[in-house]
């Protein structure tokens, strides 16, 4: 057979005439700029292919219209969901149809029959949230459930952790309404064609498929992998049983090469009433692999591996470091997570006992931790599902590389297979990371390579060839979960043999004789080499831009290294839970996503889009809606810190293009705020007069539809004494600009609380000096040198207090965490290290004194409900739990956290004319609805911006924690 890679001409990339034609005929969005194409040039694979352009279809008619235009123009079409494919399915020199933005309707739900029809862009977690009140769920529980679309899962024949109990997508998809390459619509389902899609085209396809399968019956019997998972090629093996064959199964796993999906009918399952989890500890990896068959024999719903690499890296990631001690005993080499589920509790508890016995028989008595509470199980599963992202958190140019990770063998051969694979890695001077589906014989293994180096690119091919031969020896498959794409299609010939591969080509030609669907390059059949240099994300031709940065990026090996921490797995696409990414949750645009921003910045830094200066406008536009919430720093398992990158980009812009008046007003707030009380009457008049509000908007760019913050008539001026006069009952308050000049009542409340605890609150500002400042306002507009000077001045003033043993506390979270986070990039060295843990949140200070046995503060009861909104930075740095604990010091108060993303105000962001509407939309996602739903509840919010957003959006007043505690003093 010949290997063909089909590409439309390079001249079609970004073709303005094609873009104009699409805009004339479609309601949806057409994205053809270089920045748009950069954002869609990668998925979670090792490949990078610039697309022709992108269409976000607004409805199913758009899908048909885009396909028709592509057919007329002779270009490839590629349907895409969440863009998290591991094998390169979702990229190509094609017209990409992003179905995730608008094609997300849930339709024709039948709880009695346990079925539902969905459009391809429906996200798995969103579907299961819809189904949960009905006691049902879709059980193909992939680790990317928060962003994986049903269309993408169906196209890749996704399996998920619990495939032992529920099977793969192919076992749970009942029907597919498909758009064929010629524009016809057919419903593939287990029915007589006369009852459904009876077109001659559909009948010809069904007849052709049966003929192809019959012609290779003997080859299927001889060559088809008999493993717990097999998603390679097209599902010809299922056609042979005519009585039970579902024609939809040929489209499941077809990766968009046979048809586009309009709607998908799913088989639903009852939610188990109970789940229990056994965490099995092993001293070495080989022992764990030997035990897997005995554990699978207990009929669990899943057996998942967590290896040493994940455990070690997780301990360095704040989001996981807090959880590990709850379920990891000592320092095991690896864990196996064994889950049982059912309708009754007693049988599951007996199953855990049997698991304990099985582990003892394996030689590991007392090595199982029982996790029976849903809360602990959720924390363990959070670690499990983040396995890929955790292993990609290595700060090195050598990364765990995905190319053999879906090799699957019968579970009885797992120990022998993994031992042989480790020998292969050792011969090539590397090692692998292991995680995931041990119970199915499908371990995701990633050799650590640096594909910038020729020797490692050669190792990639050699390891792949040897791994495929291992798979053949153990009667396994090279494609056990994530589909074929570019990275596995080359190996079909070795695993399936030439007869079956030719049959796959016949299937492709039967559906798509013109080669229109996902053929640039082709996937599954006629695929390119897995290591083709023009397809790899890292290329010898790359010449990274030597950018003189304002911040210190050395911890990542430079700014490019920090950007390349993004592995495109898309955790930032989650639509609920956590905070990340607020702008995407409102817009659903790839451009307003942590991943989308990182992809664009990476291509710019690699000089793929021209000079850096020429791309500043595109970068500014991409980062414009980033509210610097810092959620990506914590919730992105690889720690991609877009907020810090935004500071750097704004610094680069300022150096080249200067600042606006609004930028200067924001940046220099620490210098002009002392005179604010003289300006306050004018601000008050402006807030009352629509005419003045319009005039001020035209002059400054601050919106007329919101009141501006008012300056306090009596700013906070604390006791300023030399450090030498401090004693053991002294505490210093770092009063940020807003606390000092706008909301001094918070400082005075903190003072009352601390005095009640027996402390004297002091102001660290030296007598006669300008008030201290962390530099945050300068950072927000990219004035890094000025921020560095402000922070250094403040640290110089605070250092004598630290040396005297006097604690320093702060009230405004964004300023507090400037000391803990940005100081590292601004100052580096000892100065940064000194400041990072030296400034405390009020909650931290009070709780630490309580833990050390100091006499607790006495608070009077304040009965009733209290809702607490966590500042984004409190959540990003793991401090929100301390805020809740401190709020609960007040007796009889029913403290409840609001499950919210960013409030949307984000400093000056929500006051800026061009951002006011999206800032409100962010608040309306969860925060403001929660506030309105609890009209009698008291409200706590530590951020000054958060309090302003709550006040403007609901008319309610939220208190700082200090005010709440002060109110409860006797």
N, C-alpha and C positions, 0 to 999 in steps of 0.2 A: 504494500500500500504506500501511497505517497503522503508526505506530511505537508500540509498547506496552511499558511497563516495568511488570512485574508484581511487586508487593510484598505479602507477608502484612502484616496490621495491625501497627503498631508495638507494640501491646500484647503481641504474642507474643514480643517480644525478652525473653529471660531468664524466660519463663513458667515459674513453679515447678511448676504442675500438669503441664505437658508434660515437664519434667525428671523429675518423680516417675514418670510413666508410662514414660518411657524406662528409668529405673533398674529398674523392675519387670520389664521384658521383655528386658533386655540384660545380658550379662556384662561388657562393656567399660565404659570410663569415660564419665561424662556430666558435661560442664563447662558450667555456666550462669551463673557469677558474673560481675559486671562486669569483673573482672580477666581472667577467661578470655576473655570476648568481645573485650576490647581486644587481646589477644594474637593473635587470629585475624581482626581487622578489616582487616588489610592484607596484601598480597603484595608483590612487587617492582615493582608498577606505581605510577601516580600517584593511585591511588584508596584510599578508606577507607570501608568499609561495615560497620556493626556487625551481626554475625550474630545469629540467634535463640538459638543455643547450639551446642555442639560435642559430638559423640560420637566416641570412639575405639573402633571396633569391634574386639572381641577375636578374632572369627572370622567366617567367611562367613555364619553364621546371624545374627549381629548385624547384618550389612549388610542382610539381608532384613528383619529385624525393624524396624530403624530406618526403612527405606523404607516399610514397611507402616504404621507409626505416622504418618509424615509424610503419607502418602496419606489416612489417616483424619482427620488434623487440618487438611488443606488447606494445608500449608506446603511451600515449595520445599526441595529437597535438593541439596547440593553436595558432590561427592566431591573430596577434596584430598590431594595427595601431600606434597612438600616445601614447598609454599607459596611457591615462587620464581617464579611466573608473572609475566611482564613486562606482560601486557595486561589484568590484572584478572579472569582466569578463576576464580581460587581464592577469591574473596570475594563476598559477597552477603548479603542479608537472608534467610538460609536456615538450615536445619539442616546444619551442616558435618560431614561424615564424614571424620575424619582417619585415612586408611588407612596412614599411615607408621609408626605405632607398633607394631602387632601383625600386620598383614596382609602379612607379609614372608617367606613360605615359598617356597623354590625346590624345584620338584617335577618329576618325570618327565623328568629329564635324559637325553638320548640322544646320546652322543658320536659314535656312528656316523652317525646321521642329521643330526647337528649341530642339534639342537633342544632347547628346554627350555620348560617351563611355569613361570610365576612368578605369585605374587600381586601385586596392584598396588602394595604398599608396599615392594617390594624396591628398594634403592638401586643405581644403575648400577655404582658402584665395587665394592660388595659382590658383585654378580653377577659382575663380571669377575675379582674375586679368586677366587671359587669356580671359574670356568672356566679360569683361567690354567694350573693344573697339567695340564689336558687339551689345552693348546695352542690353545684357542679363546677368542673374545671376542665381545661384542655391540658392533657397530662404530659405533653412533649416539653418538658421543663428545662430548656436550654439555659446555660449560665448567663446568657445575654438577654434574659427574659424582659428586662426593663426597656430594651430598645429593639429586640428582634421582631421583625414583622412576620405575620403569618405567610405572606407571599414569599418572602425570602426563606423562611423555614421550610415551606413546601417545596420550593425550587431546589433546595439543597438536601432534602430528605433528612431534616434535623432529627436527632434522637433524644438528647437530654439524658440527665442522670438516671431517671427511673425507667429506662427502656426495658429493663429486666421484667418489670411488671406490666408496662403499658405498650411496649413496642415503639417503633419509630413513626415519623410522620406518615409514611406510606400505609401504616396500619390504622391511622386515625383520620385520614382524608377520605371522605365519602364521594365527593363529586367536585369537578372543576368546570366552571364556565370559562372557556378559553377563547382568546382571540388569535386566530391562526395567521400565518404570514401573509396569506392572500386576502386578509381582511374579513374572512367569514368567522362567525361566532358559533361554536359548538359546545354542548355540554357533555363532558366525559363522565359517565356514571354507570353503575351496574344495573342497566336497564335495557330493555329492547329498544333499538334505535327509533322504532316507530312511536314509542312513548315519550321520547325526549327529542334529541337533535337528530332528525331523520334526513339531513341533507346528504346528497350524493357524496360530497366531500368527506363528511364524517364516516359514512359507510365504507368508502374506499380506504380510509385510514385504518379502520378496525379490521377490515379484510386483509389489508397489507401487513398489519402488525402480526396477525395470526399466522400468515404465510411465512413471515420472516422467522418468527419463533419456532414454528414447526421445522423449518429448514435447518435449524441449529440445535434441535432437541438433544442429540447425542453429545454435542459439545457442551451444552449446559450441564448435562448429567456428569460429564467428565471434568469440566474446568471451573464450574461456578463455585465461588467460595462458600463454605458452609460454616459461617461464623455467626455470633450473636448479632453482629451488625455487618451490613454490606450495602454501601450506597454507591458503589462505582458503576459507571456505565449507565445504560438504560435497563429498566427492570423487565428484561425479556423472560426471566425465569417465572414470573407470575402469570404470564399469558398462557402457559401450557395447560394450566387447569382451567379449561373453558367455563366450567360450572361456577367457579367462585371468582373468576377474574373480574376485577374492577378496572375498566379502561382508564380511569383517572390515575391509576398507579403508574402508567407510562410517563405521565407528566410530572409526578412527584420525583424529585431528584434530577429533573432534566435541565435545571439551571438556566431557564429561559431560552434554551436552544431550540425548543420545539413549538412553543406557543407563549403568548402573554396571558397572565391570569387576570380575569375580570372579577370573578367571585370564587370562593372556595367554601365547600360545605364540610363541616368538621363533625367528627364523632366526639361527644362529650362523655365524661365519666363522673360518678359521684365523688365528692370530696371525702376522703377518709375522715372518720370522726376523731381518730387518734393516730399519732405518730410517735415513735420512740427511736432513739439513736444511740448506738454503741460506738464509742471512740476507742479503737483498738491501737495500742502503742507497740511499736516494734523497735528493737535495738539496731536492726539493719534492714536494708531494702530487700535483699534476697529472701530473708525469712518471710517478709510480708507477701512477696510474690508466691512463695510456696504454699502459704496458707489460704490464698484466695479461693481455690476450688472448694475447700471445706466450708468456707463462709458462704459461698454462693449456694451450696447444698441446703442451707437453712432457709432458702427462698425469701431473701430480703427484697425490698423494693430497689435498693441500690447498694453497691459497695464502691466507695470512692477513695482514691488515694490522695494524700497530702504529703509531699516529700520534704526532705530536709531543707532544700533550697527555699521552698515556700515558707516553711516555719522560720528560717533564719531571716529572710527578707521581711516577713510580716512583723517581726519584732522591732523593725526599724520604721514601720509605717504606723503613725499614731492611731489611725482608724482601727487597726487590728491589734496593736500592742496591748490595748486595754482589755481585749477579749481573751487572748491566748491563755493567760493563767487560769481562766475559768474552766478550761477543758483539756489542757495539756499538762501532763504530769512529768516533771523533770525535763530531760532533753532527749526525747526519742529521735531516732533517725527518720522515722516516718509514721504516719497514721493511716489506718483504714477506717473510714466512716461507714458504718453498716446500719441501714435504716429498715425498720419494719412499720407497716401501716395496716390499719384495719378498723372495723366498726366497734370492736370491744377492746377494752384495756387489758384484761387479764391475759389473753393469748399473746399479746405483744410483750408483756412483762415476762411470760414464760420463754418467749423467743430470745429476750435479752439474756436470760439464764442459760439457754442453750448456746448462745454466742460465747458467754463466759466459759462454758465447758469446752467448746470447740477451740478456743484460744489456749486453754490449759492443755488440751490434747496436742496442740501445735508446739507446746513447750513454753508457753507464756502465761502462766497463771496470774491472776490479779492484775491483768494488764488492760482491762476494759473499764472505761469511765461511762457510766450510764447517764445520758442526757434525756430526761423525760419531760422537762418543762419546755413549752413552746418558745419562750424567750431565749433560753440557752441554745436550743436547736437553731433558732434564727441567726444567732451570732456565729454558730459553727458553719451553717450553710452560707453565710455571707463570706466567710473565708474560703469555703469550697468554690463558690461560683466566681470568686475573684482570682482564682488560681493563675489564669493566663496573665492577667494584668500585674499580679504580684511578681511573677518571674520576669516580667519585662521592666521591673523597677530598677534593674541593675544600672548604675551610673557608669557606663563603660561603652566604648564603641563596639565591643563584642557583646552580642545579645543572644538570648535563646531564639533560634530561628525555626520558623514553622515550615517544614517541607516533608517530614516523615511522620508527623504527629498523629495521623489517623490510621496508621498500620494496626490491624486487629488480628489476633490469633485466637484459636480455641483456648479457653481459660486454662485447660489442663497443660498447655504448653507455655503459659505466661512466664514462669520462672526461667525456663530454658531460653526463651526468646529474649527476655530482658537482659539476661547475663551475656548472651551472644552480642546483643546490641551495644552493651557497655564495652565489650572488647573492641568492637569496631570503632567506637568513639576514641578509646585510648590509642589505637593505632594511628588515628588522625590527629592526635594531640589535643583532644578536647574532652569534654564531658557533657552530659545531658541533664536537663531538668525534667522531672516526671510528675504528672498529676492526672486526676480525673478517673476514668471509668474502668477501674480494675475488674469489677464484676462482669463486665461485658468483654473483657480481653482487649479493650481499646484504651491504651495508656497514651496520653498526650505527652510525647517526648520531644524536646527541642534541644538539639546540639547547640552549644554556645560558639558562635562564629562571628567574625567581622567581615561582612561581605564587601567592604571597601577593598579588601586585600585579595589579590589574585590567588594566593595559596588557600585562602578560606573558601573562595568560590570553587576552586578545584575540589576541596574537601567536601563541599556541598554535593557535588555530582557523585563523587566516589561513595560517600555515605549513603546517598539515596539508592544507588545501584546495589550496594551490598544489603541494604535494608529490604529492598524488594525481593532479593533472592532469599533472605531469611523468611519473609512472609510466604513465599512459595513453598519453602521447605516445610513450614509448619501448617500448611493448608489454610492460610489466612487470606486476608485482603489488605491491599494497600490503601483502601478508601473506606473507612469505617464510620465516619460521622460528618465531617464538614464539607463533603462533596469533592468533586474532582478539580474543577477550575483549570488553571494553568499548571498548578504544581503537581497534580497527580495524573492528569490525562495521558501524559507521555508513557506512563507505565502500564496502561491497559494492555498493550501488546504482550508484555511479559506475563501478566497475571491471567488474562483471559484467553490469550492466543489469537492468531490472525483471523480465524474463522469468526469468532464472536466480535472482534473489532470491526470486521467488515459488515457484520449484521448491525452493529451500532451505526455505522455510516449509512446503511440502508434506511434505518429508522429516521435519522436526521434528514435524509433526502426526501423521504416520504412526506414529512411535515413541512420542510423548508427547502424546496428545490433551488431557490435563488440564493441561499446562504445569507439570509437577511438577519437572522436572530442570533445575537451574541457570537459573532464570527470575526471579531477584530481585536485580538486573535480568537480563533475558534476554541471552544471548550468541549470536553468529552471526546470529540472525534477531531482528527486532522489538527491536532494541537501542536504548538511550538515546543521546543526544548525548555525544560523547567529553568535552566540557567541562561537563557538568551539574554545577552548583555543589554539589548535595547529595551528589555522589559523590566529589569531589576530596579528596585527603588534606589539602590546605591550603584552608581556607574563610574567607571574609570574616567569618563570625560568631565565629571563634575569638578568645578573650580570654585569652592566656597568663597564668598565675599569676606575680605578681611575688614571687619567692622570694628572701629574703636568704640567700645561700649562705655556707658556712664556707670552702670552697675557692675559689680563683680560676679561673673558667671563661672568662675574657675571650679566651683564644686561640681559642675556638670561638664567640664571640659570646654567651656565656652557657651555662648548663646545658642549656637546651632545644636550643641549637645543637649541643652535644656529643652529645646523645641522637639528634638528627636526622641525624647522620652515618650511622646505620644505614639502609641502603637496602633491607633485607629480602631481599637476595639469598641469605642463608642459608649463607655459608661456615662459620659456627659449627656447622652441623649435621653436619660431617664426623665419621664414626665411627672413623676411623683416620688415622694420619699427623699429625704436629704434636702439639699439646697441647689446643687448644680444641675443645670446651668440656667439661671433665671431668664436670660434673654431668649434662649432657645425654647423654653417652656411657653413663652408668650408667642413667639413668631413661628416656631417649627421650621426655621430656616437653617440650613447647613452653615450658612455664612455667620450666623450668630451663635456658634457652638464652639466650645473649647477645641474640639477636634478640627473644625473647619478653620479656625484661626491659626492653629498650629500648622496645619497643612500648607496654608498660604505662606506663612512666615518661613517655613522650611524651604519651599521652592524659591522664595525670594533670596534667602541666604545662600542657596546653592546656585544663584545667578541664572536660574532657568527662566526668569521673567524679565531679565535685563538688569540695569543698574538699580541699586538700592534706592537712591533718591527718586528715581522715576516711579517707584512703587509705593512711596510714602502715602500718597492719597488713598490707594487701595487698602493699605494696612490700617490707616486711620479709620476708614469706613468700616473695616472688619471689626475693629476694636471699639467702635463708637458706642455700642450698646453693652459692652462689658461693664458691669457695675462694680468691679473689683471686690466682689464678695469673698474671694479667697476660698470658695468651696472647692474649686478644682485642686487646690493645694492639698486638701485632705481627702475629698471624695474620689478624685481620680487616683486609682491605685498606683499609678506611676508618678504622681505628684506634679503634673504639668501645671505650672503656675502662670496662668495667663495674666493675672493681675500684675505680677511683676514684669511680665513682658510688655504690658501696656505702658508701664512707667518708662521702660527703655525706648519703646517706639515714640512716645511723646517727647522724650528727651532728644531723640534723633531729629524729630520734626522741629522742635524748638531751635536746635542748632542751625537748621537750614532755613526756617521760615518765620521764626519769631513767635510772639504770643499775641492773642487778642486782648481787648480790654477786659473781657470777662475772665480770661485766664489770669490776668494780673490781679484783678480784684480777689479772686479765690486764693491765689498763691500767697499774696502778701497780707492776708487776713491777720496773721500774728503781729504785723507791724502797725496796721491801721485800726485794729479792733480797740486799742485803748482809748481812741477818740470816738468810738461808736456811740457813746451815750449822748454826744452832741449831735450826732446824725439821727438819733432815734425818732425825734419828732417828725422829721422828714419821711422816714420809713413808715411811721404810723399813718401819716397823711397819704402816702403812696398806697398803702394797703386799703385805705378807705375810698380812694378816688380812682375810678376806672380810667379817667383821662391820664392821670399821672402814672398809673400802672402800665398803660400802653406806651407812654413816652419812655418810661424806664426800660421796658422790654426792648424798644427800638435802640436804645442807647447801650444797654448792657447785655442783652440776650437772656435775661432772667424773665421767666414767663409772667404774664399779667394775670393769669388765672389762679395763681397761688399767692398767699401772703408771704412776704419775706420775713425771716426770723427777726425778732425785736431784741435790741440790746437792753441789758438790765440797767436800771437806774443806779443800782448799788452793786457793782461787780465784787467778786470774791477777792478779798485781800487777807490772806492768812497771816499768822504770826511768823515773822521773819527773824530768826535768831541764828547766830553762828552754830555750826555743827558741834563746836566744843561745849555748848550749853545743853546739848541733848542728853537724855538719860534713858534708862531701860523702858520707860513708859512713853517714849516719843515715837510718833509716826509722821512721816512726811507725805503730803499729798502732792502728786504731780497734777496740777490743774491745767487741763488742756484749754484751748482757746474758747470752745463752746461752754465748758463748765465755768470758766472764769468770767467771760464777758456776756454770755447769753443766759445761762441757767445756773447762777450761783447758788440757787436753792438746793441743788444736789450736793454741792460741796458743804453747805451748812448742815444738811441732813446727815452726811457722812461724819461731820464733826460731832454732831449730837450723839450718834451711835457709838463712835469711838470714845468719846468722853464718858459715856455710860459704861463702857468696858474698862474705863480707868486709864485711858491714853490721852495724850496731848497731841493735837494735830498741828503740824507746822507746815509752812510754805518754804520750799527749798530755794526759791528765787533769791539770789543775793541782794542785800539792801541796795537800793538805787539802780538796780539792773532791770532791763526789760524782762517781762514775764517769760518763763521758759516755754519751749515749744519742741515737739518731737520732729517737726519738718513734714508732717503728713500733707499739709495744704500745698507745699511746694512739690512734693512727689506727685500729687494728683494731676499736675499740668506738665510734668517732665522736667522740672527745675532741680535736677539731681545735685548740682554743686551747692545750691542754696540749702537744700534739704540736708545735705551732709554737714554743712556748717552749723545749721540749727541743732541737729542732733548731737554733734560733737560738743557744742556749747552747753547743751542741757546735760550731757553726760559728765562734763567737767564740773558742773554745779552739783550734780547728784553724788558724784564719787566720794566726796568727804563724808556724806551721810552713810553711805554703804560701809565705808571703812570704819565708821563709828558704830556700826551694827544697827543702824536705824532703818526699819522697813520703809519702803516707798510704795505707795498704792496709787492707782489711777482709777478713774470712773468711766471714761469714754473708751469703749473697746477698740475702736479703730486706732486711737492714739496709743493705747496700751500695747497693742500688738505690733506697732511700728518698732518698739524696743525689742520685741522678741523675734521679729521676722525680718523686716527690711534693714535693720541695723547690720545684719550679716553682709548684705549686698552693698550697703553704703560704706561701712567702715572696715569690715573684716578684722581679722586678728583679735587681739586681747580686748580691745574696746567693745567689739561686738559681743564677744563671749561674756564679758562682764554684765552687759545690759540685758542679755536675752532672758535671764530668769530673775532679774533683780527687781523689776517693777511688777507689783502684784495687783490682781483684781481685788476689790473689796471683799468679794465672796471668798476668795482664796485665803485672804488674811484672817477673816473671822473663823473660817472652818479649821484652819491650821491651829489657831489658838485653842479652839475647842478640842481638837484631837490631842494636843499636848497637855490636856488636863487643866487648862486655865479655867477659872470660874466662869461658867457660861452666862451670857447676857440674859436678863429676865425680860421677856416680852409679854405684853398682855394679849389675850385672845382677840383675834379679828375674824370671827366666823364668816363663812361664805365662800363662794367660788372665786378663784383668782386665776386668770389666764396669763401665761408668761410667753412673750415672744423673744426668742433668742436672737441676738445680733449675729449676723453672718460670721463675724470674726470669732465670736465666742464659740460657735459651732465648729468653725474651721480649725480651731486650736484646742478642741476638746474641753472647753471650759463651761459649756452650757449646763452640764450636770451639776457643777458646783453652784451655779446661780440658782438652780432649782432647789438644791439642798439648803442654801442659805435662806431662800424665801420661805422654806418650810420650817424655819426656826420659830416662826410666828404660830402660836397654838391655834388650833381649830380652823385655820385657813385651808381650804381645799385647793391646793396648788396643782395646776395642770399646764403642761407645755402645749403651745399651739404648734401643730405640725405645719410649718410654713417654710417656704423658700425665702428669698430676699424680699424685704419690704418694698424695694424698688426706689426708695428715696436716695440712698447711697450718696450721702454728702450733698453736693450741689447738683447731682445728676437729675433729680426729680424737680429741680427748680429751673432747669434749662429749657428754653422754649421748644426745642426740637425733641426733647425727651419726656415732656410732661405726660403725654398720653401713654407711652409704653411703661413709664414708671407706675402709673395708676394701674395698668393692666397687670403688672407684676404683683402689686398688692392685692388685686382682685382674684388672683389664682387661689389663695388660701387664707392669707392673713385677715383681710377685711371681712370676708364671709364668716370666719370664725368669731371675730369681734362682734359682728351684728347678731350672730346666733346666740350670744350670751349677754343679753342687755343688762343683766344685774351683776355680772362679774366685774371684779376689780381687774385692772390691767397693769402689767409690769413689762417694761422694755428698757433696756440699758442704753440703747443707742439714741442719740439726740435726733438723728434722721428718722429712726423708726417711730419715735414718739410724734414727730411732726407728721409723718405719713398717716398714722392712726388718727391723729386729731383732724387733719384735713379731709381724710376719707370717710370717717365715721362720726365726727363730732365728739368723740370720746377722749378722755385724758388718760394717758398711761404714765405710770410713775417709774422713776429709776429705782433700782433695788434699794439704794440708800434711803430714798424717801419712804418706801414701803416699810423698811425696818424702823426708821425714825418714828413713823406714825404709830408703830406698835410699842414704843417705849412707854413704861408706866408714867 
